[in-house]
Every structure is written in C-alpha cells, then in structure tokens.
Amino acid sequence: MRIAMWSGPRNLSTAMMYSFAARGDCAVWDEPFYAAYLKATGLNHPMREEIMACGETDPTRVAAACEGEIPHDKPLFYQKHMTLHMIDGFPRGFMRACENVFLIRHPARVVASYSRKREGPTLDDLGFEQQAQLFDEVADRLGRAPRVIDSADIRTDPRKHLARLCAALDIAFTDNMLHWPAGGHPDDGVWASHWYGAVHRSTGFAEPEGSLPELTGAIARLVESALPFYQKLRKHCL
C-alpha cells in the first residue's frame, strides 16, 4: 500500500513520517517533489542549491517513483507530500495508486511557526489553498470525501487518532507508532538541518498545544486568508 499524506509545512508532517517509519513495515519518502518544485518555480528557499543537488528535479520521474516499486520490499510506503509542491503541470496520476490522506493544522499555528523559519510567507507558501484543491480532486474521483486528520487531534491523543487513521486505511495499529529514536531519520531530506530541529530532539508526539497564538499585521491577515480552506477540510476529520 502507498500512503500519500498531503499537508503544508509546519503541520506535524515530519513527526507523522517518523511515526509510520517506526512501524517497521513501512518505507518513507520525505517531500518527493521538493527539488522539482524549486527548479520549476525558481523560488529561493533555505538550502535551495543543496536540495536541488540531492533530489530528482524531473517531476515525471518523481511521480513514476511514487507509484513504482516500494523501497526495501516493505508492504507499506508512506510519502510525505507538501501540497504547495504540486504546481500546474506536475503529474498527479500517481495519486490514483495511493491512499490519499490530508493532514491539517490551524493556520494561526502554521503561520506562527513558519514565520520563525522564513520571513514574509505568502498563502502559496503554506499550501492551504492547494490542499483544498487536491482534496476536491480526490473527492470528485472517489465520490466521497477523502480521509482527513488534524494535527491537534494527534497531539491530544496520539494512540486514539493514529488507531483511527490506521483503521480507515485498513492497516493494523501498533504502539511502535507512538515513539521513535531522537536524532532524526536516515530518510530525512537534506533540508532537515534547517527545519527539523524540534522533531530531531523528540522521541514521540509533543503534548497538546495551548491557546492559538495572537498575531497581528500581515501574518494575521494571512491567517484569515487561509482559514476557510482549513475549515473546509476540518469538517471531514476522522
């Protein structure tokens, strides 16, 4: 089984990848389209040159690998995808070979976290609108809403909500998904040194978050722009 987990940045996405990797029966791939996205857009992300040097920049080849042979002869293949990477012209047919899941997080938390790592984020940088578009594409094909899970629910009760996700995917839940070794994972992208500090220090999911951050100015307006897309998917959470 191929599991395509679709989120924006700062969405608990790396911790979720570590959780599935900890199962022991699951290969993982960290942001398959990142290098191709940077080449196609010309955007100046942190570590741009290193990412392009280490990753496949041809989106057609990336898509083929996403639906190709599962690495290491594992029965499961977890693909951590960023919705913003799926720009116009990138092939999406591989999604039909995957069980597509949408991982969401409240925009206020995403914006507050992202702004600490990269200045001046835009709505396109955060992937909310693209996530809603991909959700609609999958829903139209399936004739029903695809699976959605909120990072806040995972952090509130990891066992309950991971078990619910596994049941929805028709795979067994294992307690191994609740813990992983500190220090990162061998399949981390090269960008991990910039973005993954907190999760590298972790050995499991963090405690529930407190109140939403109070934001002002441009980033508060950014939250307001993103909120309808988050709310659209939140209605379909497992």
Backbone as numpy.savetxt, mean C-alpha at the origin, in Angstrom:
# Nx Ny Nz CAx CAy CAz Cx Cy Cz
-1.92 -17.82 -5.01 -2.75 -16.62 -5.01 -1.88 -15.37 -5.01
-2.26 -14.41 -5.84 -1.60 -13.11 -5.87 -2.51 -12.09 -5.20
-1.98 -11.39 -4.21 -2.74 -10.38 -3.47 -2.16 -9.02 -3.81
-2.94 -8.18 -4.47 -2.51 -6.81 -4.77 -3.13 -5.88 -3.73
-2.29 -5.32 -2.86 -2.76 -4.41 -1.81 -2.54 -2.98 -2.28
-3.61 -2.23 -2.45 -3.56 -0.90 -3.03 -3.74 0.16 -1.95
-2.74 1.03 -1.83 -2.83 2.12 -0.85 -2.04 3.31 -1.37
-2.14 4.41 -0.65 -1.22 5.52 -0.85 -0.07 5.40 0.14
0.85 6.35 0.12 1.97 6.33 1.07 1.50 6.62 2.49
2.30 6.18 3.47 2.05 6.44 4.89 0.71 5.86 5.32
0.41 4.65 4.86 -0.89 4.02 5.10 -0.79 2.72 5.88
0.29 2.46 6.58 0.55 1.19 7.24 0.93 0.12 6.23
1.25 0.54 5.02 1.44 -0.43 3.94 2.68 -1.29 4.14
3.75 -0.73 4.68 4.96 -1.53 4.89 4.75 -2.54 6.01
4.11 -2.11 7.09 3.81 -3.05 8.18 2.93 -4.19 7.69
1.99 -3.89 6.82 1.14 -4.95 6.27 1.97 -5.91 5.40
2.91 -5.38 4.65 3.79 -6.25 3.86 4.61 -7.15 4.78
5.13 -6.58 5.86 5.90 -7.38 6.81 5.02 -8.46 7.44
3.77 -8.12 7.73 2.86 -9.07 8.34 2.65 -10.28 7.43
2.41 -10.02 6.17 2.20 -11.14 5.24 3.49 -11.91 5.01
4.62 -11.21 4.96 5.90 -11.91 4.80 6.17 -12.84 5.98
5.73 -12.44 7.17 5.99 -13.23 8.38 5.21 -14.54 8.41
4.22 -14.68 7.53 3.47 -15.93 7.49 4.36 -17.13 7.20
5.37 -16.91 6.35 6.24 -18.00 5.95 5.86 -18.64 4.62
4.61 -18.43 4.20 4.15 -19.03 2.93 3.88 -17.98 1.87
4.43 -16.77 2.07 4.06 -15.64 1.22 5.28 -14.87 0.75
5.47 -14.80 -0.56 6.47 -13.91 -1.14 5.90 -12.49 -1.17
6.77 -11.48 -1.11 6.31 -10.09 -1.12 7.11 -9.29 -2.14
6.47 -8.23 -2.64 7.13 -7.31 -3.57 6.77 -5.90 -3.16
7.79 -5.09 -2.93 7.63 -3.74 -2.40 7.54 -2.73 -3.55
6.35 -2.19 -3.79 6.10 -1.12 -4.75 6.70 -1.43 -6.13
6.14 -2.41 -6.80 6.71 -2.87 -8.07 6.89 -1.78 -9.13
5.97 -0.82 -9.19 5.98 0.16 -10.27 6.73 1.45 -9.93
7.40 1.51 -8.79 7.99 2.78 -8.36 9.01 3.32 -9.36
9.94 2.51 -9.79 10.96 2.98 -10.73 10.34 3.40 -12.05
9.39 2.63 -12.54 8.72 2.98 -13.81 7.94 4.29 -13.67
7.32 4.48 -12.53 6.57 5.72 -12.27 7.49 6.93 -12.27
8.64 6.81 -11.63 9.58 7.94 -11.60 10.12 8.24 -13.00
10.42 7.22 -13.76 10.92 7.45 -15.11 9.86 8.13 -15.97
8.62 7.66 -15.88 7.56 8.18 -16.73 7.15 9.61 -16.37
7.20 9.94 -15.08 6.72 11.25 -14.63 7.83 12.28 -14.51
9.07 11.83 -14.32 10.17 12.76 -14.09 10.16 13.41 -12.73
9.32 12.93 -11.83 9.21 13.54 -10.51 10.49 13.35 -9.71
10.78 14.34 -8.89 12.01 14.33 -8.09 11.72 13.84 -6.67
11.53 12.54 -6.53 11.32 11.95 -5.22 12.67 11.73 -4.52
12.67 11.61 -3.19 13.90 11.24 -2.50 14.47 9.94 -3.06
15.78 9.91 -3.30 16.50 8.74 -3.78 16.07 8.33 -5.20
15.65 9.29 -5.98 15.14 9.00 -7.33 16.13 8.16 -8.15
17.38 8.58 -8.21 18.33 7.88 -9.08 18.59 6.47 -8.60
18.68 6.30 -7.28 18.91 4.95 -6.74 17.72 4.03 -7.05
16.52 4.57 -6.93 15.33 3.77 -7.19 15.28 3.32 -8.64
15.58 4.24 -9.55 15.54 3.89 -10.97 16.68 2.94 -11.35
17.79 3.05 -10.66 18.92 2.15 -10.96 18.64 0.72 -10.50
17.86 0.59 -9.43 17.63 -0.73 -8.84 16.35 -1.41 -9.33
15.42 -0.63 -9.88 14.13 -1.19 -10.23 13.91 -1.26 -11.73
12.89 -2.01 -12.13 12.50 -2.13 -13.53 11.72 -0.88 -13.94
12.17 -0.21 -14.99 11.53 1.03 -15.41 10.54 0.84 -16.56
10.40 -0.37 -17.06 9.44 -0.67 -18.12 8.16 -1.19 -17.47
7.07 -0.42 -17.48 5.86 -0.86 -16.78 5.26 -2.14 -17.34
5.47 -2.41 -18.62 4.94 -3.64 -19.21 5.62 -4.86 -18.60
6.92 -4.75 -18.40 7.64 -5.86 -17.77 7.24 -6.03 -16.31
7.02 -4.92 -15.62 6.57 -5.01 -14.23 5.22 -5.71 -14.15
4.30 -5.30 -15.00 2.96 -5.89 -14.99 3.02 -7.38 -15.29
3.87 -7.77 -16.23 4.00 -9.19 -16.56 4.51 -9.98 -15.36
5.45 -9.40 -14.61 5.98 -10.09 -13.43 4.94 -10.17 -12.32
4.06 -9.18 -12.24 3.02 -9.20 -11.21 2.06 -10.37 -11.39
1.84 -10.79 -12.63 0.95 -11.93 -12.87 1.72 -13.17 -13.29
3.04 -13.11 -13.20 3.87 -14.24 -13.59 4.11 -15.22 -12.46
5.20 -15.93 -12.58 5.55 -16.96 -11.61 5.74 -16.35 -10.22
5.20 -16.99 -9.21 5.35 -16.49 -7.84 6.75 -16.82 -7.34
7.46 -15.83 -6.79 8.84 -16.07 -6.34 8.93 -17.13 -5.25
10.06 -17.82 -5.26 10.44 -18.77 -4.19 9.45 -19.92 -4.03
8.65 -20.19 -5.07 7.70 -21.31 -5.04 6.72 -21.20 -3.88
6.38 -19.98 -3.47 5.42 -19.79 -2.39 3.99 -19.89 -2.93
3.05 -20.28 -2.09 1.66 -20.32 -2.55 1.00 -18.95 -2.62
1.53 -17.97 -1.88 0.96 -16.63 -1.84 1.99 -15.61 -2.31
1.50 -14.55 -2.94 2.37 -13.48 -3.44 1.70 -12.15 -3.12
2.26 -11.45 -2.14 1.71 -10.16 -1.68 2.44 -9.03 -2.38
1.69 -8.24 -3.12 2.26 -7.12 -3.86 1.79 -5.81 -3.22
2.73 -5.05 -2.71 2.42 -3.77 -2.06 2.46 -2.68 -3.14
1.29 -2.27 -3.59 1.19 -1.29 -4.68 0.79 0.08 -4.15
1.40 1.12 -4.74 0.98 2.49 -4.48 0.02 2.92 -5.59
-1.16 3.37 -5.23 -2.16 3.73 -6.23 -1.67 4.86 -7.14
-0.89 5.78 -6.62 -0.40 6.90 -7.42 0.54 6.46 -8.52
1.12 5.27 -8.39 2.04 4.78 -9.42 1.32 4.34 -10.69
0.01 4.10 -10.62 -0.71 3.57 -11.77 -1.21 4.71 -12.67
-0.28 5.36 -13.30 -0.60 6.52 -14.15 -1.17 6.05 -15.49
-1.77 6.97 -16.21 -2.35 6.64 -17.51 -1.29 6.01 -18.41
-1.67 4.94 -19.07 -0.77 4.26 -19.98 -0.09 3.05 -19.38
-0.07 2.94 -18.05 0.52 1.76 -17.42 -0.49 0.61 -17.50
-0.04 -0.59 -17.84 -0.97 -1.72 -18.00 -1.59 -2.12 -16.66
-2.89 -2.41 -16.71 -3.61 -2.81 -15.50 -4.25 -4.19 -15.64
-4.04 -4.83 -16.76 -4.64 -6.14 -16.96 -4.21 -7.16 -15.92
-3.01 -7.01 -15.37 -2.51 -7.96 -14.37 -3.42 -8.01 -13.15
-4.19 -6.94 -12.90 -5.06 -6.91 -11.73 -6.10 -8.02 -11.77
-6.44 -8.49 -12.96 -7.41 -9.58 -13.09 -6.85 -10.90 -12.55
-5.53 -11.00 -12.47 -4.90 -12.21 -11.95 -4.68 -12.13 -10.43
-5.12 -11.02 -9.82 -4.87 -10.78 -8.40 -6.17 -10.66 -7.62
-6.07 -10.96 -6.34 -7.12 -10.58 -5.39 -6.78 -9.16 -4.94
-7.61 -8.20 -5.31 -7.32 -6.79 -5.05 -7.95 -6.34 -3.74
-7.12 -5.74 -2.90 -7.57 -5.23 -1.60 -7.14 -3.76 -1.51
-7.98 -2.94 -0.89 -7.70 -1.52 -0.78 -7.48 -1.15 0.68
-6.28 -0.68 0.98 -5.87 -0.30 2.33 -5.99 1.21 2.46
-6.80 1.68 3.41 -7.06 3.11 3.54 -6.61 3.63 4.90
-6.44 4.95 4.95 -6.10 5.64 6.20 -6.66 7.05 6.12
-7.08 7.58 7.25 -7.67 8.92 7.26 -6.68 9.93 6.67
-7.14 10.80 5.78 -6.22 11.75 5.12 -5.46 12.65 6.08
-6.04 13.04 7.20 -5.32 13.90 8.14 -4.06 13.21 8.64
-4.14 11.94 8.90 -2.96 11.20 9.38 -1.94 11.02 8.25
-2.44 10.73 7.06 -1.54 10.56 5.92 -0.78 11.86 5.63
-1.51 12.97 5.55 -0.89 14.25 5.22 0.11 14.66 6.29
-0.23 14.50 7.56 0.68 14.87 8.64 1.97 14.05 8.56
1.84 12.76 8.29 3.01 11.88 8.22 3.85 12.16 6.98
3.19 12.28 5.83 3.91 12.50 4.57 4.65 13.83 4.59
4.04 14.85 5.15 4.65 16.18 5.15 5.95 16.22 5.95
6.09 15.30 6.87 7.35 15.24 7.64 8.49 14.66 6.83
8.17 13.97 5.75 9.18 13.31 4.93 9.43 14.01 3.60
8.43 14.76 3.11 8.57 15.41 1.80 7.70 16.66 1.79
8.30 17.79 1.47 7.59 19.06 1.55 6.61 19.24 0.39
5.56 20.01 0.68 4.64 20.44 -0.35 3.89 19.36 -1.07
3.33 18.37 -0.37 2.61 17.30 -1.08 1.37 17.83 -1.79
1.01 17.16 -2.87 -0.21 17.46 -3.61 -1.15 16.26 -3.50
-2.38 16.45 -3.95 -3.33 15.34 -3.91 -2.84 14.17 -4.74
-2.20 14.44 -5.87 -1.66 13.36 -6.70 -0.61 12.55 -5.97
0.17 13.20 -5.09 1.23 12.50 -4.35 0.66 11.47 -3.38
-0.55 11.67 -2.92 -1.10 10.88 -1.82 -1.96 9.70 -2.28
-2.38 9.71 -3.53 -3.02 8.53 -4.10 -4.48 8.31 -3.76
-5.14 9.26 -3.08 -6.53 9.03 -2.69 -7.46 8.96 -3.91
-7.32 9.91 -4.81 -8.20 9.92 -5.98 -7.93 8.71 -6.86
-6.65 8.38 -7.04 -6.31 7.21 -7.85 -6.84 5.93 -7.21
-6.81 5.87 -5.87 -7.32 4.70 -5.18 -8.81 4.51 -5.43
-9.55 5.61 -5.37 -10.99 5.54 -5.64 -11.26 5.12 -7.08
-10.45 5.59 -8.02 -10.64 5.20 -9.42 -10.37 3.70 -9.62
-9.30 3.20 -9.01 -8.99 1.78 -9.12 -10.08 0.94 -8.44
-10.56 1.41 -7.31 -11.67 0.74 -6.62 -12.87 0.60 -7.55
-13.22 1.69 -8.23 -14.36 1.66 -9.15 -14.13 0.70 -10.31
-12.90 0.67 -10.83 -12.60 -0.24 -11.93 -12.79 -1.69 -11.51
-12.27 -2.03 -10.32 -12.40 -3.41 -9.84 -13.87 -3.72 -9.55
-14.58 -2.77 -8.94 -15.99 -2.99 -8.61 -16.82 -3.22 -9.88
-16.53 -2.46 -10.92 -17.27 -2.62 -12.18 -17.03 -4.01 -12.77
-15.81 -4.49 -12.65 -15.49 -5.81 -13.20 -16.12 -6.93 -12.38
-16.09 -6.78 -11.05 -16.60 -7.83 -10.17 -18.12 -7.80 -10.03
-18.71 -6.63 -10.25 -20.12 -6.49 -9.98 -20.44 -6.31 -8.51
-19.43 -5.99 -7.72 -19.58 -5.75 -6.28 -18.39 -4.96 -5.80
-18.51 -4.42 -4.59 -17.39 -3.68 -4.02 -16.24 -4.63 -3.69
-15.02 -4.28 -4.05 -13.88 -5.10 -3.63 -13.58 -4.92 -2.15
-12.65 -5.68 -1.66 -12.32 -5.67 -0.24 -11.60 -4.37 0.15
-11.97 -3.84 1.30 -11.36 -2.62 1.84 -11.03 -2.87 3.30
-9.86 -2.39 3.74 -9.49 -2.49 5.14 -8.83 -1.18 5.57
-9.16 -0.72 6.76 -8.67 0.57 7.26 -7.52 0.32 8.22
-6.43 1.06 8.05 -5.26 0.89 8.92 -5.61 1.15 10.38
-6.57 2.03 10.64 -6.97 2.30 12.03 -7.56 1.06 12.67
-8.33 0.28 11.91 -8.90 -0.95 12.44 -7.80 -1.97 12.73
-6.85 -2.07 11.82 -5.74 -3.00 12.04 -5.00 -2.65 13.33
-4.72 -1.37 13.54 -3.97 -0.97 14.73 -4.80 -1.13 16.00
-6.09 -1.01 15.89 -6.95 -1.17 17.07 -7.02 -2.62 17.52
-7.11 -3.53 16.58 -7.21 -4.96 16.91 -6.63 -5.78 15.77
-5.29 -5.91 15.73 -4.66 -6.59 14.58 -5.17 -8.01 14.37
-5.28 -8.77 15.43 -5.70 -10.17 15.28 -7.10 -10.25 14.64
-8.03 -9.49 15.16 -9.41 -9.54 14.66 -9.49 -9.15 13.19
-8.85 -8.04 12.84 -9.03 -7.53 11.49 -8.16 -8.24 10.47
-7.00 -8.74 10.86 -6.24 -9.57 9.94 -6.94 -10.90 9.71
-7.52 -11.45 10.74 -8.28 -12.70 10.58 -9.47 -12.47 9.65
-10.11 -11.33 9.79 -11.24 -11.00 8.91 -10.78 -10.86 7.46
-9.61 -10.22 7.26 -9.07 -10.09 5.91 -8.71 -11.45 5.33
-8.07 -12.28 6.12 -7.69 -13.61 5.64 -8.93 -14.42 5.27
-9.99 -14.32 6.08 -11.22 -15.03 5.77 -11.80 -14.55 4.45
-11.74 -13.23 4.21 -12.26 -12.67 2.97 -11.45 -13.14 1.76
-10.16 -13.42 1.99 -9.29 -13.92 0.93 -9.31 -15.45 0.83
-9.99 -16.08 1.77 -10.07 -17.54 1.83 -8.68 -18.16 2.04
-7.92 -17.54 2.93 -6.64 -18.11 3.37 -6.66 -18.19 4.90
-5.83 -19.04 5.46 -5.81 -19.22 6.91 -5.08 -18.05 7.57
-5.63 -17.58 8.67 -4.91 -16.62 9.50 -3.92 -17.38 10.37
-2.77 -16.76 10.61 -1.78 -17.31 11.52 -1.26 -16.21 12.44
-0.98 -16.57 13.69 -0.43 -15.60 14.64 0.91 -15.05 14.19
1.57 -15.73 13.26 2.84 -15.21 12.74 2.67 -13.83 12.13
1.45 -13.52 11.69 1.21 -12.23 11.04 1.26 -11.06 12.01
1.28 -11.32 13.29 1.25 -10.26 14.29 2.63 -9.75 14.69
3.69 -10.44 14.26 5.04 -10.07 14.70 6.04 -10.32 13.57
7.12 -9.56 13.60 8.21 -9.72 12.63 9.50 -9.23 13.28
10.66 -9.63 12.77 11.92 -9.18 13.35 12.16 -7.70 13.10
12.76 -7.01 14.05 13.15 -5.61 13.84 14.26 -5.53 12.80
14.35 -4.38 12.16 15.48 -4.14 11.26 15.18 -4.21 9.79
13.92 -4.40 9.42 13.58 -4.40 8.00 13.47 -5.80 7.42
13.21 -5.83 6.11 12.99 -7.09 5.41 13.89 -7.12 4.18
14.41 -8.30 3.81 15.29 -8.38 2.63 14.66 -7.87 1.34
13.33 -7.87 1.26 12.66 -7.42 0.04 12.22 -5.97 0.10
12.67 -5.23 1.10 12.42 -3.78 1.12 12.97 -3.12 -0.14
12.26 -2.10 -0.63 12.82 -1.30 -1.70 14.02 -0.50 -1.22
14.84 -0.04 -2.16 16.04 0.72 -1.80 15.69 2.00 -1.06
14.48 2.49 -1.24 14.01 3.72 -0.59 13.73 3.54 0.90
13.85 2.34 1.41 13.50 2.06 2.80 14.26 2.94 3.79
15.50 3.26 3.47 16.30 4.05 4.41 15.73 5.44 4.63
14.96 5.94 3.65 14.35 7.27 3.80 12.99 7.21 4.46
12.19 6.17 4.14 10.78 6.15 4.53 10.44 5.22 5.67
11.26 4.18 5.94 10.78 3.07 6.77 11.38 3.04 8.18
11.88 4.16 8.66 12.55 4.16 9.95 11.71 3.58 11.08
10.48 4.03 11.21 9.63 3.59 12.32 9.32 2.10 12.23
8.98 1.64 11.03 8.62 0.22 10.92 9.85 -0.66 11.07
11.03 -0.17 10.73 12.25 -0.94 10.96 12.54 -1.12 12.44
12.08 -0.19 13.25 12.26 -0.32 14.70 11.18 -1.17 15.36
10.17 -1.50 14.60 9.02 -2.22 15.16 9.22 -3.73 15.08
8.44 -4.43 15.89 8.36 -5.89 15.80 6.90 -6.34 15.69
6.00 -5.39 15.45 4.59 -5.68 15.31 3.84 -4.39 15.05
2.55 -4.48 14.95 1.74 -3.29 14.68 1.74 -2.35 15.88
1.80 -1.05 15.59 1.80 -0.04 16.64 0.44 0.03 17.32
0.43 0.65 18.49 -0.81 0.83 19.23 -1.78 1.74 18.46
-3.07 1.72 18.84 -4.03 2.62 18.17 -3.59 4.07 18.27
-3.91 4.84 17.24 -3.57 6.25 17.22 -4.59 7.05 18.01
-4.16 8.22 18.47 -5.03 9.10 19.24 -5.91 9.95 18.34
-6.18 11.16 18.80 -7.02 12.08 18.04 -6.36 12.44 16.72
-7.18 12.84 15.77 -6.63 13.28 14.49 -5.75 14.52 14.69
-4.68 14.64 13.93 -3.82 15.83 14.05 -4.56 17.08 13.61
-4.26 18.18 14.27 -4.85 19.47 13.89 -3.94 20.14 12.88
-4.44 20.34 11.68 -3.65 20.88 10.59 -4.24 22.21 10.14
-3.40 23.05 9.60 -3.85 24.36 9.13 -3.28 24.64 7.74
-3.80 25.70 7.11 -3.24 26.17 5.85 -3.40 25.18 4.72
-2.37 25.10 3.88 -2.44 24.30 2.66 -2.64 22.82 2.94
-2.02 22.31 3.99 -2.16 20.87 4.23 -3.55 20.55 4.79
-4.17 21.49 5.48 -5.55 21.28 5.91 -6.48 21.25 4.70
-6.23 22.10 3.74 -7.04 22.10 2.52 -6.82 20.81 1.73
-5.61 20.30 1.78 -5.32 19.04 1.11 -6.13 17.90 1.73
-6.23 17.90 3.05 -7.04 16.89 3.74 -8.49 16.97 3.27
-9.03 18.17 3.18 -10.41 18.33 2.75 -10.62 17.81 1.32
-9.63 17.98 0.48 -9.73 17.48 -0.90 -9.72 15.96 -0.94
-8.96 15.36 -0.05 -8.80 13.90 -0.05 -9.94 13.19 0.68
-10.59 13.87 1.59 -11.55 13.22 2.48 -12.69 12.51 1.76
-13.30 13.08 0.72 -14.40 12.36 0.06 -13.98 11.01 -0.52
-12.76 10.89 -1.00 -12.31 9.62 -1.56 -12.13 8.59 -0.46
-11.58 9.02 0.67 -11.45 8.13 1.83 -12.82 7.67 2.30
-13.75 8.59 2.45 -15.08 8.25 2.96 -15.81 7.30 2.01
-15.59 7.46 0.73 -16.21 6.57 -0.27 -15.83 5.12 -0.02
-14.53 4.87 0.23 -14.06 3.51 0.45 -14.35 3.03 1.86
-14.33 3.94 2.81 -14.54 3.54 4.21 -15.89 2.84 4.38
-16.87 3.19 3.60 -18.18 2.58 3.71 -18.16 1.08 3.39
-17.09 0.62 2.74 -17.03 -0.77 2.29 -16.03 -1.60 3.09
-15.59 -1.10 4.24 -14.59 -1.85 5.03 -15.12 -3.20 5.47
-14.22 -4.15 5.53 -14.57 -5.49 6.02 -15.02 -5.40 7.48
